[in-house]
Amino acid sequence: MPWQQHPRPHQKSTQPRTQRYRQLHTRHSSAKIESDYHYRLLVLAILSAPAPAPSTTVESLYCEHHGWLQDWLRLRLGNRFDAADLAQDTFLRLLNRGAHVSAREPRALLTTIAKGVVANFYRRRDLENAYLEAIAHLPVADVPDAETRAILLEALVEIDRRLESIGQVARRAFLLSQVDGMKQTDIARELGISLATVQRHIVRAAHQCFFGL
């Protein structure tokens, strides 16, 4: 029978998709099922559906585009060593998305991720410079050793990352309360917001610091 001659689902055909389904439609027509309304809808849906985006592994993207990405980063950073580090960070972020990614426009995807990596790089650098400047003003006896400084810097970077998502006003209210020791009524007056809003911002920021991911 014509239907039995159709390739099994697990067999891969080299014919274009449209040609295969036209042949399928012809075979079913010869079997006089052309009036089958649901069958016609199925064929129409398959022929009209967009082709799925090709999928590829992060490893193959790395092999094909790592050099290009590193050059792209070097032109923006002016430093090939930082560019090499950030290229690795970009692919690590991509790897965290899963084993396979859309490869329709891989360089556009890599560029988008790399821009976020670069923004974090500059943010961390500014934070580190401010941290080192603050340490420089400490009495010699209070200056932490190198290992402690590294641990404190990582903690500072993590807190900054967690507070970034809550908004500038909420972040400032929290820091004025916890770092500067201001009373909540004074913070409300300083920021031009209500006392209830100050309290809500502080609670939200504290929750983000302790439980934010």
C-alpha positions as CSV (number, residue, x, y, z in Angstrom):
1,M,0.0,0.0,0.0
2,P,1.2,3.6,-0.6
3,W,1.1,4.4,3.1
4,Q,3.5,1.5,3.8
5,Q,6.0,2.8,1.4
6,H,6.5,6.0,3.3
7,P,9.8,6.1,5.2
8,R,9.6,5.2,8.9
9,P,9.8,8.1,11.4
10,H,13.3,7.2,12.5
11,Q,14.7,7.1,9.0
12,K,16.3,10.4,7.9
13,S,15.5,11.5,4.4
14,T,17.8,13.8,2.4
15,Q,14.9,15.3,0.4
16,P,13.8,18.9,1.2
17,R,11.0,19.0,3.7
18,T,8.5,20.6,1.3
19,Q,9.2,18.0,-1.4
20,R,8.8,15.1,1.0
21,Y,5.4,16.3,2.2
22,R,4.2,17.0,-1.4
23,Q,5.1,13.4,-2.3
24,L,3.3,12.3,0.9
25,H,0.2,14.2,-0.2
26,T,0.4,12.7,-3.7
27,R,0.5,9.2,-2.3
28,H,-2.4,9.8,0.0
29,S,-4.3,11.3,-2.9
30,S,-3.8,8.1,-4.9
31,A,-5.3,6.2,-1.9
32,K,-8.3,8.5,-2.2
33,I,-8.0,10.2,1.2
34,E,-7.7,13.7,-0.3
35,S,-11.0,14.6,1.3
36,D,-9.6,13.9,4.7
37,Y,-10.0,17.4,6.3
38,H,-7.7,16.7,9.3
39,Y,-5.0,15.2,7.1
40,R,-5.0,18.4,4.9
41,L,-4.7,20.6,7.9
42,L,-1.7,18.6,9.2
43,V,0.1,18.9,5.9
44,L,-0.6,22.6,5.7
45,A,0.6,23.1,9.3
46,I,3.8,21.2,8.6
47,L,4.6,23.1,5.4
48,S,3.8,26.4,7.0
49,A,5.8,25.9,10.2
50,P,9.1,27.8,10.4
51,A,12.2,25.6,10.3
52,P,13.6,25.2,13.9
53,A,16.8,27.1,14.6
54,P,19.9,25.0,14.3
55,S,21.4,23.8,17.5
56,T,25.1,23.5,18.3
57,T,27.3,22.8,21.2
58,V,29.2,25.5,23.2
59,E,32.4,23.6,22.3
60,S,31.8,24.0,18.5
61,L,31.0,27.7,19.0
62,Y,34.2,28.1,21.0
63,C,36.3,26.5,18.3
64,E,34.7,28.6,15.5
65,H,34.3,32.0,17.2
66,H,36.7,32.3,20.2
67,G,39.4,34.1,18.2
68,W,36.9,36.5,16.7
69,L,35.4,37.2,20.2
70,Q,38.8,37.8,21.8
71,D,39.7,40.3,19.0
72,W,36.4,42.0,19.5
73,L,37.0,42.4,23.2
74,R,40.6,43.5,22.8
75,L,39.5,46.4,20.6
76,R,37.2,47.6,23.3
77,L,39.4,47.0,26.3
78,G,42.8,47.8,24.8
79,N,44.3,44.9,26.6
80,R,44.8,41.5,25.2
81,F,45.1,39.8,28.7
82,D,41.8,41.2,29.9
83,A,40.3,40.3,26.5
84,A,41.4,36.7,26.9
85,D,39.9,36.5,30.5
86,L,36.6,38.1,29.4
87,A,36.3,35.8,26.4
88,Q,36.6,32.8,28.7
89,D,34.0,34.4,31.0
90,T,31.6,34.9,28.0
91,F,31.8,31.2,27.0
92,L,31.4,30.1,30.7
93,R,28.1,32.1,30.8
94,L,27.0,30.5,27.6
95,L,27.9,27.1,29.0
96,N,25.6,27.8,32.0
97,R,22.7,28.2,29.6
98,G,22.7,24.5,28.6
99,A,24.5,22.0,26.4
100,H,22.9,23.3,23.2
101,V,22.2,26.9,22.1
102,S,20.7,28.5,19.1
103,A,23.3,28.9,16.4
104,R,21.3,31.0,13.9
105,E,23.4,34.1,14.7
106,P,26.1,32.9,17.1
107,R,28.2,36.1,16.9
108,A,25.2,38.3,17.8
109,L,24.6,36.0,20.8
110,L,28.2,36.1,21.9
111,T,28.3,39.9,21.5
112,T,25.2,40.3,23.7
113,I,26.7,38.2,26.4
114,A,30.2,39.8,26.1
115,K,28.7,43.3,26.6
116,G,27.3,42.2,29.9
117,V,30.6,40.7,30.9
118,V,32.4,43.9,30.0
119,A,30.0,46.0,32.0
120,N,30.6,43.8,35.0
121,F,34.3,44.0,34.5
122,Y,34.3,47.8,34.6
123,R,31.9,47.8,37.6
124,R,34.2,45.5,39.5
125,R,37.2,47.5,38.6
126,D,35.7,50.7,39.9
127,L,34.5,48.9,43.1
128,E,38.0,47.5,43.7
129,N,39.7,50.9,43.2
130,A,37.3,52.5,45.7
131,Y,37.9,49.7,48.1
132,L,41.7,50.0,47.8
133,E,41.4,53.8,48.3
134,A,39.4,53.3,51.5
135,I,42.0,50.8,52.8
136,A,44.8,53.3,52.0
137,H,43.2,55.7,54.6
138,L,43.2,53.2,57.4
139,P,45.8,53.2,60.1
140,V,48.6,50.7,59.4
141,A,47.5,48.5,62.3
142,D,44.0,48.2,60.8
143,V,45.0,47.3,57.2
144,P,44.0,43.7,56.5
145,D,46.4,41.2,55.1
146,A,46.3,40.2,51.4
147,E,44.2,37.1,51.9
148,T,41.6,39.0,54.0
149,R,41.5,41.8,51.5
150,A,40.8,39.3,48.7
151,I,37.9,37.8,50.8
152,L,36.5,41.2,51.7
153,L,36.6,42.3,48.0
154,E,34.7,39.2,46.8
155,A,32.1,39.8,49.5
156,L,31.8,43.4,48.5
157,V,31.4,42.5,44.8
158,E,28.7,39.9,45.7
159,I,26.8,42.4,47.9
160,D,27.0,45.0,45.1
161,R,25.7,42.5,42.6
162,R,22.7,41.6,44.8
163,L,21.8,45.2,45.5
164,E,22.1,46.2,41.9
165,S,18.6,44.8,41.1
166,I,16.6,46.7,43.7
167,G,17.0,50.2,42.2
168,Q,19.1,53.3,43.1
169,V,16.7,54.8,45.7
170,A,16.3,51.6,47.6
171,R,20.0,50.9,47.5
172,R,20.8,54.3,48.8
173,A,18.2,54.1,51.6
174,F,19.7,50.8,52.8
175,L,23.3,52.1,52.7
176,L,22.4,55.3,54.6
177,S,20.8,53.2,57.2
178,Q,23.3,50.4,57.5
179,V,26.6,52.2,56.7
180,D,26.1,55.8,57.6
181,G,23.8,55.0,60.6
182,M,21.1,57.5,59.7
183,K,17.7,57.3,61.3
184,Q,14.9,56.3,59.0
185,T,13.1,59.6,59.5
186,D,16.3,61.4,58.4
187,I,16.6,59.1,55.4
188,A,13.0,59.8,54.4
189,R,13.8,63.5,54.5
190,E,17.1,63.1,52.7
191,L,15.5,61.1,49.8
192,G,12.2,62.9,49.7
193,I,10.2,59.8,50.3
194,S,7.8,58.6,53.0
195,L,8.9,56.8,56.1
196,A,7.0,53.7,55.1
197,T,8.8,53.7,51.8
198,V,12.1,53.9,53.5
199,Q,11.2,50.9,55.7
200,R,10.1,48.9,52.7
201,H,13.3,49.7,50.9
202,I,15.5,48.7,53.8
203,V,13.6,45.4,54.3
204,R,13.8,44.6,50.6
205,A,17.5,45.4,50.4
206,A,18.3,43.3,53.5
207,H,16.4,40.4,52.1
208,Q,18.3,40.7,48.9
209,C,21.6,40.8,50.7
210,F,20.9,37.6,52.6
211,F,18.8,35.6,50.2
212,G,19.3,37.2,46.8
213,L,20.7,34.9,44.1
